[in-house]
């Protein structure tokens, strides 16, 4: 809690308060496909070698290299003693002077030490004429050459992608221990709000914020739980939140925390004494709140209260909630790392507040992604209600608190809004 509620917190102070108030979720074991894009909670080692046995990398003939060493000068003819298919029991051993037809992935018979591809032979069934000699071990996949028994497959803290899951499955793991996706209760407040698709009254508007924040939660790797729209009634708000509190790990509210007569979130939570409300030295997004709510079973569930204007709400999510979700999931780094870009059009800012302006990043590099030549174009006005401009942007231009004007062509710090989870 801040000792002086009138003092504006810095962005860093509020982020630190939020991060200090959330914790890494305890691990749980899940089936492999459910682990996609979740964070591995422990080191996972291979219980076997990969490949498990020497096998053929080509369709062809397994041979003893000494028998075919002169095939480049004169064709060598060998009897074919059988056929070995992948997953089929066939010839298990060769003696000098023999060949066995073999398919890709099939186990190399004992005694064989090279594979002659079909293309180097006449593809004979009972006898095969070999016109080119392989090297010793050529076209043979050695046991353990990919993964050794006991080798680390995935380290703790890895965000599991399709390639990791394929590797784990290939080594026999059907389940994996992960930090689960945070379950997030998303609450929009306002008597004027209506669900998209509903009929509007003259003084009502559609609820975009809960969809914006729920989608942002999903993008950040969380599970969103939306409540029905809550009217401007403190008791109704508390009842709606408490009804879902036992099933979630975090609560996000939107609106109702400023200085108005109908700021329902502040009216409902401030008397509890467990949620801080105050200002952060930023624009947009000055009004903020963070604290905890007891769920009745001994858990203290974090609650982040965001301003109601959509731009303020979304930027606050990016700056404070997304890092909190990453901490709960075990993902590092927790905050997006800014990049430098050249400002295409000059901007002005309010002294004493860190300004976050919407922008569009472009690159002049040949590969289209050379950060040394990144440029950023301001998008739209500064109003925190301009959701159309927000949708048209993919970055935020950061103007420090002590800067009131940035000229065209100057370098600025930019936070990208797309990309990693």
N, C-alpha and C positions, 0 to 999 in steps of 0.2 A: 504493500500500500504506500502511496505517496504521502509524505507528511504534510505537504502543502497542496491541496486540491486545486488551488488557483494557478499554480505554476504549471506551465506547459512542459510535458515530458519531451525529450528528444525522441526521434524515431528509434535510435539505438536503445534508449532506456525502455521504451514500451516493448520493443521486440524482446529484450532481455527478460522483462517481467513475464511476457507470455511464454517464452521458452522455459523459464524457470518453473512455470506453473503446469507444465505438461511432462509426461514421462513416457519412456519407451514401453510399448505394450508388451506384455509377457508373451513368449513364443507359444505356438501351437502347431501340431503336426497336421498336414493336409495332403491330399492326393496331388500328384505332380501338376496336373493341368490347373488345379485351383491355386497353385503357387505362382502362376505367371504374374510377373511385375510386382511380386511381393519380395520382401527382403529376407534372405537366408539368415537364420538365427545362429547357425553353428557351422564350423568347418565340416565338409562332407568329403570322405575319402572313398576310393574305389575298393570294393571287396574282391575284385578280380583284375586280371590283366586284359588289355584290349589292344589287338585281337586276343581272344582266349587261346588260340592255337595258330601255328603257321598255316597260312592259306594262300590260295592262288589269287593274284591280282588280274588275271586274264583268263579268257576261255582258251584252252589249248591242251598241251600234254605235259604231265609231270615226268621228268627224266632225271637220270643221274648224269651230272655235267660231264664226267669223264667219258661217257658214251658218245657225246655229240660234239666234243671239242673241235673235231675236224670238219664239221658240216659246212663251213664256209668254203672249203676247197672242193669237197665232194659230198653229195647227199648221203646221209646216214639213214638206214632203214631199221626200225625196231618193231618188235611185236607189241601190240596193244593188249594188255592183260585185263583191262576192265575200264570202267567209267566211274568217276566220282562227282556227284552233284552236291550243291550246297544243301546241307540238312539231310543228306541221304548217306546211309552206310554203303561204302563201296570198297575199293582197294585200300587197304590200310598200310601196305608196305610194298616197296619195290626192291628188286635185286638188280645188280648191274646187268645191262642188256635188255631191260624192259622199259616200256612206257605205259602210262595210264592217261586216258582222256580225263580232263578235269575242267570244271566250270568255275567261274569267278566266285570267290568266297568259300569254295570247298576246301576241306582240310588237306594239307600236303601229306602224302603218305610217307611213312618212315623210309629213309634211304634216299628219297628224292631231294635234290638241292637246287633245282631250277625249273622254270616253266618255259616251254616253247609255245608261243602264240600260234593260233590256227593259221595266221597269215604267213608263217614261215614253213608251212607244211602242205602236204597234199590232202590233209584232213581224212586220212585213211581210217577205217574202222577196225580192221584186224591187224594190219601193218601200216605204219606211218613212215613216209619219207620226209626227212627233215633237211631243209636246205640252208639253214642259218643257225649258228651256234649262239645260245644265250651265255651271259656271264654267270658265274656261280652266284646263286641267290637272286638272279634277275626275275622280276615279276612274282616274287614271293613276298607276302606281307608277314613279317616276323611277329611272333607272339609278344605282346607287350610293347611293340614299337610305338603305339599311339599313347596308351596309358599303362603305367606299371601298377601292379597290385599294391594297394596302400597309398597310392598317389593322391594328393589333394585335387579334388574335382572342382569344388566351389567353396570359396572362403566366406566366412561370416561377414555380413554386411553387403553381400552382392545382391543387386536387384536382378531377380531371375528372369531371363528372357528365354525365347524359344531355343536358342543354342544351348543354354545351360540345362534346360529341361531335357533336351535330346541326349545330352551327354549323361545326365543322371540316369535316364531310362536305359541307355545303352550299357550302363554298368550295373543294372539290376535294381536301382532304387525306384520304388513305386510311390514313396511318400517322402516329404521333406519338412523339416522344422523351420517355420517362418515366423516373423513378427506380423500379425494380422493387419488387415486394412482397418484403420480407425472408422468407427461408425459415428457419423456426424448428424446431429439433429439440426435441420435448417428451419428457422422460424422467421416468417415475415409478418410484421404487424402493421395494422392500419385499417380503420373502418372503411376507408375509401377504396380498398383493394378488391379486385375481382379476379377469378381464375381466367386465363386466356380461353377464349371461345364463349364465355358467358356474355350476357347482355349487359351493357354499361348504362348506368344512370347518368344524369347530367353532371354529377359531381364525383364520379368514380373513375378509376383507372385500372389497367391490368397489372397484375403482380408479375413483374419481370425479375425482381431481385432474387426470389427464392429459386427460380430456374437458373439464373446466372450463377448463384452461389452453389447450388446443387451440382451443376455441370462442372464448376471449378473444383469442387470436392472430388468428383469422379476423375477429372484430369490429374489431380494431385494424388491419386491412388487410394482414395477413401471411399467408403460406402455412404451414400447420402440417404437421409431419412427426412422427408419433408412432412411438415404438419399442415393441416388446413390453415388458411389465413386466419390470424388472430385479430379480433377487433381491439379497439383502444380501451381495454378494460383490464386493469392489473390482475384482478382475481382470475379472469378467464385466461390471461397469459400464463400465470403461474400454474394453473391447472393443466393447461396444454403441455407445458414443459415437463412438469413433474410426472405426468402420465407416461411419457416416453423416456424419462431420464434413466431408468434401470437398464435400458437396452442400448444405450449409446456411450461413446467415449468422449465426446466433445459436443458442445452446443454452440451454434452460431445464430445470433439474432441480427436482424436488419431493421434499422429505424428505431425511433422512440428513445433516443438517448441524448437529445440536445437540450434546449432551454424552453421548449414550448409547453403549453398547458396540457397537451395530450401525449406526452412522452412516456408511453406505457411501460417500456422496458425499465427505464430508470425508476419510475414510480413503484414497480413491482419488486425490483431487486435491491435497490439501495437500502431499504429498511432492514434487509437481512444482514447487512454488515459484512458480507463476504465477497462483494464485487466492487472494484474500484471504478469510478467514473471520473473522467477528466478530459483535458485537451492534450493533443500531441502537436508539436510545432511543425505541421505539415499542411499542405493545401493541394488538392482537396483531402478531406478526411480528418479534420481537427478533432471532432468529438469521438472518443473511444471509451471502451470499458473492458475490463477483464477480471475474472475471479473464479469462484468455484461454487457449485451447488451440491448439497448432500442428497444422495439418491435414496436414503432410507435403509440401505444395506451396508453402511459404513464407507461407501465410496464417495470421494469428493470429485465431482465431474467438472472439468474446466468449462468455462463459458466465455466466449468472446462476443462482445456486443459491438456491432459495426454501425456506422451511420447509414441513413436510409437512402440518400441519393445514389443512383446506380454506379456512377463513376467512383464516388467516394467509397462505396461498399466494396467494389471489385478491387480497387487499388489497395485498400486496407487488407483485403483477403490475401493479395499477392505479397504484401509486405509483412504481415503478421501471422495469418492463419496457415498459409502454405508452408512456411518454415516450421510451424508447430506440428502440422501433420507429418512432415518429413522426420521430425524428431521422434514422433510417436511410432513411425514405421521403421526407424533406424537408418534413414537415408542421409548421406552426407555428400556435398555440403548442404546445409539446411536452407540457406538463402541463395537466391539467384545471384550469380557473379556479374557485376556490371561490365560493359565493354565501352570502349571509347569510339566516338563517331564525330564526324564533322557536321555542324549544324548548317542546314541549307538556308533556313530563314531565321533571322534574329528573333529573340523573345525577351519579354520583360517579366519580372517576378516581384513578389511582395517580400520586403525585408523582414527578417526574423522567422520566416517559414520556409521549410524545404518544399520546393515546388515540384510536383510530378505532372509533367505535361505529356499528353498523348502524342505519339509519333509513329512514323513509318520508316523502317530501316531499308536502305538500299545499299548495294555493293557495286563498285566499279571494277573489281578484280575479274580476271579471265574466268576463274572458276565460280564467280558469283558469290563467293563466301570469304573473300580475303578481308579479315578484320582491319588490316592496315589502311584500307580505303573505304571503310564503312561511312555512310552518310545517313543522317536522320532528318526527316521532314516533319515539322509540327503538323498535327492533324486537328482541325477544328478549334473551337474556343476553349476558354478555361472553365466554363460552367460544369458543375458536378452532376447535372441532369442530362448531359448530352450523350446518351447511350448510343446514338448512331455513330458519333465520332469515335466512341470507344470501340465499337465493332470494326471500324475501318482502320484501327491502329494495331500494331503488333509489338509496340515498345513504349517505354516511358522515358522521357527526357528528365533527368534529375538536375535541378538547379539548387545549389546550396543556399543555406539560410542567409549568408552574408553577401549574396550576389543578387543584384536587382535587374541586371541586363546582361544578355549574352548576344554578341554580335554575330551576324552571318559569317560563316567560315571558321568560327572558333570550335575547338574540341570540347565535347560535353560527355558526361557519363550517361550511359543508356542501359536500362534494364529490359531485356527481351521478355516478352510475355508468352512466347510459344516455346516448344522444345521439350526438355526432359521432364519426367514426372516428378 
